[in-house]
Each structure stands twice: as structure tokens, then as C-alpha cells.
Amino acid sequence: MSTWDQAQPRALAAADDLHISPYREDGRTYGTPTWIRSVVVAGDLYVRPLQRPQLPLVPGGAVTPAEPAG
């Protein structure tokens, strides 16, 4: 599993253009992308779906950079 370097969360929040695609049940195929709102607080990335602003922000540590399926 990949981890974020220090600059990546800040770059994502500044770009304000993040889509997350969860893996499907097979663990190899990406699901439908969801547009995500991201913010950085005290160096930590937090995310939530853009279409559902009533949801709480989730620590971005649960989100990892994409890795090629092997």
C-alpha cells in the first residue's frame, strides 16, 4: 500500500479536484468515481463526497494513492 508524502495532501486540497474510486468486490476493478471535497487541517487530509455536504469529514488516511493493479 502506498502512503502520502508531505506535499500530496496540500496539492490535492489546493487543486480542489479529487475523485475517489473504491475497488469493486473483485479487489482489482475500480468502481464509479465520486467527486470528493478535501481540506488539510494541521497537515492532515480530510475528505467527504462533494454531493453530500451534510456528511462529516473523514480522515484522508483511509484514502491511499492509486496503485496499478498487479
A tleap script that builds the chain and sets N, CA, C and O, in Angstrom:
source leaprc.protein.ff14SB
mol = sequence {
  NMET SER THR TRP ASP GLN ALA GLN PRO ARG
  ALA LEU ALA ALA ALA ASP ASP LEU HIE ILE
  SER PRO TYR ARG GLU ASP GLY ARG THR TYR
  GLY THR PRO THR TRP ILE ARG SER VAL VAL
  VAL ALA GLY ASP LEU TYR VAL ARG PRO LEU
  GLN ARG PRO GLN LEU PRO LEU VAL PRO GLY
  GLY ALA VAL THR PRO ALA GLU PRO ALA CGLY
}
set mol.1.N position { 0.838 -1.166 0.000 }
set mol.1.CA position { 0.000 0.000 0.000 }
set mol.1.C position { 0.892 1.241 0.000 }
set mol.1.O position { 1.890 1.290 0.718 }
set mol.2.N position { 0.538 2.228 -0.793 }
set mol.2.CA position { 1.283 3.484 -0.847 }
set mol.2.C position { 0.854 4.395 0.289 }
set mol.2.O position { -0.224 4.232 0.861 }
set mol.3.N position { 1.705 5.352 0.608 }
set mol.3.CA position { 1.360 6.363 1.596 }
set mol.3.C position { 1.581 7.730 0.965 }
set mol.3.O position { 2.281 7.858 -0.039 }
set mol.4.N position { 0.980 8.743 1.563 }
set mol.4.CA position { 1.116 10.109 1.067 }
set mol.4.C position { 2.443 10.695 1.532 }
set mol.4.O position { 2.878 10.451 2.658 }
set mol.5.N position { 3.083 11.468 0.659 }
set mol.5.CA position { 4.213 12.247 1.137 }
set mol.5.C position { 3.654 13.585 1.641 }
set mol.5.O position { 2.472 13.864 1.442 }
set mol.6.N position { 4.463 14.397 2.273 }
set mol.6.CA position { 4.009 15.635 2.912 }
set mol.6.C position { 3.334 16.606 1.943 }
set mol.6.O position { 2.395 17.300 2.334 }
set mol.7.N position { 3.786 16.672 0.694 }
set mol.7.CA position { 3.269 17.655 -0.256 }
set mol.7.C position { 1.944 17.236 -0.903 }
set mol.7.O position { 1.168 18.101 -1.310 }
set mol.8.N position { 1.670 15.951 -1.007 }
set mol.8.CA position { 0.482 15.490 -1.727 }
set mol.8.C position { -0.843 15.973 -1.124 }
set mol.8.O position { -1.692 16.448 -1.877 }
set mol.9.N position { -1.065 15.877 0.186 }
set mol.9.CA position { -2.348 16.375 0.717 }
set mol.9.C position { -2.567 17.858 0.446 }
set mol.9.O position { -3.680 18.269 0.119 }
set mol.10.N position { -1.522 18.660 0.578 }
set mol.10.CA position { -1.654 20.101 0.307 }
set mol.10.C position { -1.969 20.347 -1.161 }
set mol.10.O position { -2.787 21.209 -1.481 }
set mol.11.N position { -1.326 19.596 -2.062 }
set mol.11.CA position { -1.571 19.760 -3.504 }
set mol.11.C position { -3.006 19.369 -3.856 }
set mol.11.O position { -3.653 20.040 -4.661 }
set mol.12.N position { -3.502 18.294 -3.260 }
set mol.12.CA position { -4.882 17.871 -3.522 }
set mol.12.C position { -5.881 18.917 -3.042 }
set mol.12.O position { -6.828 19.241 -3.759 }
set mol.13.N position { -5.684 19.442 -1.855 }
set mol.13.CA position { -6.594 20.445 -1.320 }
set mol.13.C position { -6.546 21.725 -2.148 }
set mol.13.O position { -7.578 22.359 -2.366 }
set mol.14.N position { -5.369 22.107 -2.606 }
set mol.14.CA position { -5.234 23.322 -3.412 }
set mol.14.C position { -5.899 23.162 -4.774 }
set mol.14.O position { -6.516 24.102 -5.275 }
set mol.15.N position { -5.782 21.989 -5.375 }
set mol.15.CA position { -6.374 21.750 -6.691 }
set mol.15.C position { -7.892 21.634 -6.607 }
set mol.15.O position { -8.592 21.943 -7.571 }
set mol.16.N position { -8.405 21.191 -5.460 }
set mol.16.CA position { -9.839 21.042 -5.234 }
set mol.16.C position { -10.497 20.204 -6.332 }
set mol.16.O position { -11.607 20.507 -6.768 }
set mol.17.N position { -9.814 19.161 -6.771 }
set mol.17.CA position { -10.336 18.298 -7.826 }
set mol.17.C position { -9.880 16.870 -7.564 }
set mol.17.O position { -8.905 16.398 -8.149 }
set mol.18.N position { -10.596 16.193 -6.679 }
set mol.18.CA position { -10.215 14.839 -6.287 }
set mol.18.C position { -11.399 13.921 -6.518 }
set mol.18.O position { -12.511 14.208 -6.074 }
set mol.19.N position { -11.167 12.832 -7.201 }
set mol.19.CA position { -12.169 11.795 -7.391 }
set mol.19.C position { -11.637 10.509 -6.751 }
set mol.19.O position { -10.465 10.166 -6.907 }
set mol.20.N position { -12.500 9.813 -6.041 }
set mol.20.CA position { -12.129 8.548 -5.413 }
set mol.20.C position { -12.954 7.441 -6.042 }
set mol.20.O position { -14.167 7.569 -6.209 }
set mol.21.N position { -12.288 6.363 -6.386 }
set mol.21.CA position { -12.966 5.182 -6.926 }
set mol.21.C position { -12.640 3.992 -6.035 }
set mol.21.O position { -11.496 3.537 -6.003 }
set mol.22.N position { -13.622 3.489 -5.317 }
set mol.22.CA position { -13.358 2.311 -4.483 }
set mol.22.C position { -13.189 1.081 -5.371 }
set mol.22.O position { -13.691 1.034 -6.494 }
set mol.23.N position { -12.484 0.103 -4.852 }
set mol.23.CA position { -12.384 -1.164 -5.577 }
set mol.23.C position { -13.716 -1.898 -5.509 }
set mol.23.O position { -14.422 -1.831 -4.503 }
set mol.24.N position { -14.046 -2.585 -6.565 }
set mol.24.CA position { -15.231 -3.447 -6.572 }
set mol.24.C position { -14.917 -4.715 -5.786 }
set mol.24.O position { -13.811 -4.873 -5.268 }
set mol.25.N position { -15.880 -5.607 -5.701 }
set mol.25.CA position { -15.737 -6.818 -4.895 }
set mol.25.C position { -14.547 -7.674 -5.308 }
set mol.25.O position { -13.983 -8.391 -4.482 }
set mol.26.N position { -14.161 -7.605 -6.583 }
set mol.26.CA position { -13.046 -8.445 -7.041 }
set mol.26.C position { -11.689 -7.933 -6.558 }
set mol.26.O position { -10.683 -8.629 -6.693 }
set mol.27.N position { -11.654 -6.721 -5.995 }
set mol.27.CA position { -10.411 -6.176 -5.467 }
set mol.27.C position { -9.431 -5.672 -6.514 }
set mol.27.O position { -8.318 -5.271 -6.171 }
set mol.28.N position { -9.820 -5.684 -7.781 }
set mol.28.CA position { -8.928 -5.256 -8.860 }
set mol.28.C position { -9.549 -4.173 -9.741 }
set mol.28.O position { -8.833 -3.348 -10.309 }
set mol.29.N position { -10.875 -4.175 -9.856 }
set mol.29.CA position { -11.578 -3.265 -10.744 }
set mol.29.C position { -12.037 -2.042 -9.957 }
set mol.29.O position { -12.573 -2.171 -8.856 }
set mol.30.N position { -11.823 -0.839 -10.530 }
set mol.30.CA position { -12.273 0.383 -9.868 }
set mol.30.C position { -13.767 0.581 -10.058 }
set mol.30.O position { -14.311 0.260 -11.114 }
set mol.31.N position { -14.431 1.108 -9.036 }
set mol.31.CA position { -15.845 1.447 -9.109 }
set mol.31.C position { -16.038 2.825 -9.712 }
set mol.31.O position { -15.101 3.419 -10.245 }
set mol.32.N position { -17.246 3.322 -9.624 }
set mol.32.CA position { -17.594 4.630 -10.174 }
set mol.32.C position { -16.902 5.732 -9.371 }
set mol.32.O position { -16.987 5.746 -8.143 }
set mol.33.N position { -16.211 6.662 -10.058 }
set mol.33.CA position { -15.547 7.759 -9.347 }
set mol.33.C position { -16.556 8.679 -8.651 }
set mol.33.O position { -17.619 8.977 -9.194 }
set mol.34.N position { -16.206 9.119 -7.451 }
set mol.34.CA position { -17.006 10.078 -6.693 }
set mol.34.C position { -16.173 11.333 -6.493 }
set mol.34.O position { -15.024 11.257 -6.058 }
set mol.35.N position { -16.752 12.491 -6.812 }
set mol.35.CA position { -16.042 13.754 -6.627 }
set mol.35.C position { -15.991 14.047 -5.134 }
set mol.35.O position { -17.017 14.025 -4.454 }
set mol.36.N position { -14.796 14.321 -4.629 }
set mol.36.CA position { -14.544 14.476 -3.204 }
set mol.36.C position { -14.082 15.900 -2.881 }
set mol.36.O position { -13.271 16.484 -3.599 }
set mol.37.N position { -14.610 16.434 -1.802 }
set mol.37.CA position { -14.121 17.704 -1.238 }
set mol.37.C position { -13.012 17.341 -0.265 }
set mol.37.O position { -13.178 16.435 0.552 }
set mol.38.N position { -11.897 18.028 -0.340 }
set mol.38.CA position { -10.791 17.737 0.575 }
set mol.38.C position { -10.293 19.019 1.213 }
set mol.38.O position { -10.287 20.078 0.586 }
set mol.39.N position { -9.878 18.914 2.463 }
set mol.39.CA position { -9.261 20.022 3.186 }
set mol.39.C position { -8.086 19.466 3.979 }
set mol.39.O position { -8.060 18.286 4.331 }
set mol.40.N position { -7.130 20.317 4.249 }
set mol.40.CA position { -5.987 19.945 5.079 }
set mol.40.C position { -6.078 20.750 6.368 }
set mol.40.O position { -6.169 21.977 6.338 }
set mol.41.N position { -6.054 20.053 7.497 }
set mol.41.CA position { -6.083 20.680 8.819 }
set mol.41.C position { -4.885 20.165 9.588 }
set mol.41.O position { -4.743 18.962 9.802 }
set mol.42.N position { -4.024 21.079 10.003 }
set mol.42.CA position { -2.826 20.718 10.772 }
set mol.42.C position { -2.015 19.635 10.054 }
set mol.42.O position { -1.471 18.736 10.695 }
set mol.43.N position { -1.937 19.723 8.728 }
set mol.43.CA position { -1.135 18.788 7.953 }
set mol.43.C position { -1.822 17.474 7.609 }
set mol.43.O position { -1.243 16.641 6.911 }
set mol.44.N position { -3.063 17.272 8.093 }
set mol.44.CA position { -3.807 16.042 7.815 }
set mol.44.C position { -4.883 16.297 6.769 }
set mol.44.O position { -5.550 17.332 6.793 }
set mol.45.N position { -5.047 15.355 5.859 }
set mol.45.CA position { -6.053 15.442 4.808 }
set mol.45.C position { -7.374 14.866 5.306 }
set mol.45.O position { -7.399 13.784 5.892 }
set mol.46.N position { -8.484 15.592 5.074 }
set mol.46.CA position { -9.831 15.127 5.390 }
set mol.46.C position { -10.664 15.206 4.119 }
set mol.46.O position { -10.509 16.135 3.326 }
set mol.47.N position { -11.551 14.227 3.925 }
set mol.47.CA position { -12.339 14.161 2.697 }
set mol.47.C position { -13.805 13.859 3.008 }
set mol.47.O position { -14.129 13.322 4.068 }
set mol.48.N position { -14.698 14.217 2.053 }
set mol.48.CA position { -16.109 13.814 2.070 }
set mol.48.C position { -16.655 13.991 0.654 }
set mol.48.O position { -16.112 14.766 -0.134 }
set mol.49.N position { -17.730 13.271 0.336 }
set mol.49.CA position { -18.307 13.417 -1.006 }
set mol.49.C position { -18.810 14.840 -1.229 }
set mol.49.O position { -19.449 15.413 -0.347 }
set mol.50.N position { -18.537 15.406 -2.374 }
set mol.50.CA position { -18.970 16.770 -2.687 }
set mol.50.C position { -20.488 16.861 -2.733 }
set mol.50.O position { -21.058 17.875 -2.330 }
set mol.51.N position { -21.152 15.811 -3.220 }
set mol.51.CA position { -22.602 15.829 -3.363 }
set mol.51.C position { -23.337 15.661 -2.036 }
set mol.51.O position { -24.557 15.819 -1.991 }
set mol.52.N position { -22.628 15.347 -0.962 }
set mol.52.CA position { -23.280 15.111 0.334 }
set mol.52.C position { -22.589 15.929 1.430 }
set mol.52.O position { -21.943 15.362 2.310 }
set mol.53.N position { -22.722 17.260 1.380 }
set mol.53.CA position { -22.005 18.112 2.343 }
set mol.53.C position { -22.441 17.920 3.784 }
set mol.53.O position { -21.739 18.363 4.693 }
set mol.54.N position { -23.579 17.273 4.024 }
set mol.54.CA position { -24.031 17.047 5.401 }
set mol.54.C position { -23.222 15.953 6.091 }
set mol.54.O position { -23.256 15.843 7.317 }
set mol.55.N position { -22.492 15.142 5.320 }
set mol.55.CA position { -21.677 14.092 5.922 }
set mol.55.C position { -20.444 14.687 6.597 }
set mol.55.O position { -19.935 15.717 6.154 }
set mol.56.N position { -19.964 14.055 7.656 }
set mol.56.CA position { -18.757 14.571 8.318 }
set mol.56.C position { -17.519 14.339 7.459 }
set mol.56.O position { -17.493 13.450 6.608 }
set mol.57.N position { -16.521 15.137 7.694 }
set mol.57.CA position { -15.233 14.920 7.039 }
set mol.57.C position { -14.600 13.661 7.600 }
set mol.57.O position { -14.693 13.389 8.796 }
set mol.58.N position { -13.956 12.897 6.734 }
set mol.58.CA position { -13.315 11.644 7.106 }
set mol.58.C position { -11.807 11.818 6.975 }
set mol.58.O position { -11.350 12.377 5.977 }
set mol.59.N position { -11.017 11.360 7.943 }
set mol.59.CA position { -9.560 11.469 7.781 }
set mol.59.C position { -9.117 10.808 6.483 }
set mol.59.O position { -9.491 9.672 6.193 }
set mol.60.N position { -8.321 11.527 5.710 }
set mol.60.CA position { -7.862 11.039 4.418 }
set mol.60.C position { -6.870 9.902 4.500 }
set mol.60.O position { -6.499 9.336 3.472 }
set mol.61.N position { -6.430 9.550 5.697 }
set mol.61.CA position { -5.529 8.416 5.832 }
set mol.61.C position { -6.170 7.120 5.374 }
set mol.61.O position { -5.481 6.150 5.059 }
set mol.62.N position { -7.499 7.113 5.340 }
set mol.62.CA position { -8.211 5.933 4.848 }
set mol.62.C position { -8.149 5.859 3.330 }
set mol.62.O position { -8.478 4.829 2.742 }
set mol.63.N position { -7.728 6.951 2.694 }
set mol.63.CA position { -7.613 7.022 1.247 }
set mol.63.C position { -6.149 6.898 0.897 }
set mol.63.O position { -5.322 7.615 1.460 }
set mol.64.N position { -5.806 6.015 -0.011 }
set mol.64.CA position { -4.412 5.843 -0.395 }
set mol.64.C position { -4.229 6.150 -1.872 }
set mol.64.O position { -5.165 5.966 -2.650 }
set mol.65.N position { -3.062 6.609 -2.280 }
set mol.65.CA position { -2.830 6.852 -3.698 }
set mol.65.C position { -3.044 5.565 -4.497 }
set mol.65.O position { -2.774 4.465 -4.017 }
set mol.66.N position { -3.526 5.727 -5.705 }
set mol.66.CA position { -3.798 4.556 -6.548 }
set mol.66.C position { -2.517 3.828 -6.879 }
set mol.66.O position { -1.471 4.439 -7.103 }
set mol.67.N position { -2.617 2.509 -6.907 }
set mol.67.CA position { -1.504 1.656 -7.325 }
set mol.67.C position { -1.971 0.859 -8.521 }
set mol.67.O position { -3.140 0.480 -8.585 }
set mol.68.N position { -1.103 0.597 -9.460 }
set mol.68.CA position { -1.513 -0.233 -10.588 }
set mol.68.C position { -1.919 -1.617 -10.104 }
set mol.68.O position { -1.272 -2.203 -9.236 }
set mol.69.N position { -2.997 -2.124 -10.677 }
set mol.69.CA position { -3.417 -3.489 -10.319 }
set mol.69.C position { -2.357 -4.463 -10.805 }
set mol.69.O position { -1.874 -4.348 -11.931 }
set mol.70.N position { -1.996 -5.421 -9.960 }
set mol.70.CA position { -0.917 -6.316 -10.304 }
set mol.70.C position { -1.313 -7.689 -10.677 }
set mol.70.O position { -0.455 -8.517 -10.984 }
savepdb mol mol.pdb
quit
